């Protein structure tokens, strides 16, 4: 009887430990996401790129997995570089917003 109780307790313990160790995207690991955020300037008709430079002091956002709420954010450095550190391995979405110049063109006029 005592061996049966011990065996059931052990199996329950192993089940709880293995299921609680599943990681999801987010903070708490050793993974890193890094890169450079570039700004592209277009001609007035928005048909071709006339210039490109690193985005300085721009906020870049990180979303965890399929979550639609913001996970965290950082600002780019003087070279437009950004790094998110200490995250678990998984799928992430990176995004940034830029200020765009107002235009009078209608969407149907875009190529």
C-alpha positions as CSV (number, residue, x, y, z in Angstrom):
1,X,0.0,0.0,0.0
2,X,2.8,2.4,0.9
3,X,4.6,1.6,-2.4
4,X,1.5,2.3,-4.4
5,X,1.0,5.6,-2.6
6,X,4.7,6.5,-3.3
7,X,4.4,5.5,-6.9
8,X,1.2,7.6,-7.5
9,X,2.8,10.6,-5.7
10,X,6.0,10.3,-7.8
11,X,4.1,10.1,-11.1
12,X,2.0,13.1,-10.1
13,X,5.1,15.0,-9.1
14,X,6.8,14.2,-12.5
15,X,3.7,15.2,-14.4
16,X,3.5,18.5,-12.6
17,X,7.2,19.3,-13.1
18,X,7.3,18.4,-16.8
19,X,4.1,20.4,-17.6
20,X,5.1,23.5,-15.6
21,X,8.5,23.7,-17.5
22,X,7.0,24.6,-20.8
23,X,8.3,28.0,-21.8
24,X,6.5,30.6,-23.7
25,X,8.0,33.7,-25.4
26,X,8.9,36.4,-22.9
27,X,11.4,37.7,-20.4
28,X,13.6,35.4,-18.4
29,X,15.9,33.5,-20.8
30,X,19.3,33.9,-22.5
31,X,18.1,34.7,-26.1
32,X,18.8,38.0,-27.7
33,X,17.2,39.9,-30.6
34,X,19.3,42.6,-32.2
35,X,19.5,44.6,-35.4
36,X,19.6,48.0,-37.0
37,X,16.5,50.1,-37.8
38,X,16.8,52.0,-41.0
39,X,14.7,54.9,-42.3
40,X,14.1,55.2,-46.0
41,X,13.2,58.5,-47.6
42,X,11.1,58.4,-50.8
43,X,10.7,60.9,-53.7
44,X,7.5,63.1,-53.6
45,X,5.6,60.5,-55.6
46,X,6.7,57.7,-53.3
47,X,8.1,55.6,-56.3
48,X,11.7,55.2,-55.4
49,X,14.1,55.6,-52.4
50,X,16.2,58.8,-52.4
51,X,18.0,58.2,-49.2
52,X,18.5,55.8,-46.3
53,X,20.0,56.3,-42.9
54,X,19.9,54.7,-39.4
55,X,17.0,55.7,-37.2
56,X,18.5,57.4,-34.1
57,X,16.7,57.5,-30.8
58,X,13.6,55.7,-32.2
59,X,11.3,53.6,-30.0
60,X,11.2,49.9,-31.2
61,X,8.5,47.6,-29.8
62,X,8.6,43.9,-29.1
63,X,5.5,41.6,-28.9
64,X,5.7,38.1,-27.4
65,X,4.5,35.3,-29.6
66,X,0.9,35.8,-30.8
67,X,0.1,38.3,-28.0
68,X,-1.3,41.5,-29.4
69,X,-0.4,43.5,-26.3
70,X,3.0,45.2,-26.0
71,X,5.7,43.1,-24.4
72,X,8.4,45.7,-24.0
73,X,10.2,48.5,-25.9
74,X,13.7,50.1,-26.2
75,X,15.2,53.1,-28.1
76,X,17.7,52.8,-30.8
77,X,21.3,54.1,-30.2
78,X,23.3,56.7,-32.2
79,X,23.9,54.1,-34.9
80,X,20.2,53.0,-35.2
81,X,21.0,49.7,-33.5
82,X,18.6,48.0,-31.1
83,X,18.9,45.0,-28.8
84,X,16.4,43.1,-26.7
85,X,18.2,40.8,-24.2
86,X,17.3,38.1,-21.7
87,X,14.3,36.5,-23.5
88,X,13.3,32.9,-23.8
89,X,13.6,31.3,-27.2
90,X,10.3,31.7,-29.2
91,X,8.5,33.7,-31.8
92,X,8.5,37.5,-31.5
93,X,7.2,40.5,-33.5
94,X,9.3,43.6,-33.7
95,X,7.8,46.9,-34.8
96,X,8.4,50.7,-34.8
97,X,6.4,53.8,-35.8
98,X,7.6,56.6,-37.9
99,X,6.4,60.1,-38.5
100,X,5.3,60.3,-42.1
101,X,4.9,63.5,-44.1
102,X,1.3,64.2,-45.0
103,X,0.4,63.9,-48.7
104,X,-2.6,64.8,-50.8
105,X,-2.3,61.7,-53.0
106,X,-5.2,59.3,-53.0
107,X,-4.5,55.6,-52.4
108,X,-5.6,54.8,-56.0
109,X,-2.7,57.0,-57.3
110,X,0.0,54.8,-55.7
111,X,1.8,52.4,-58.1
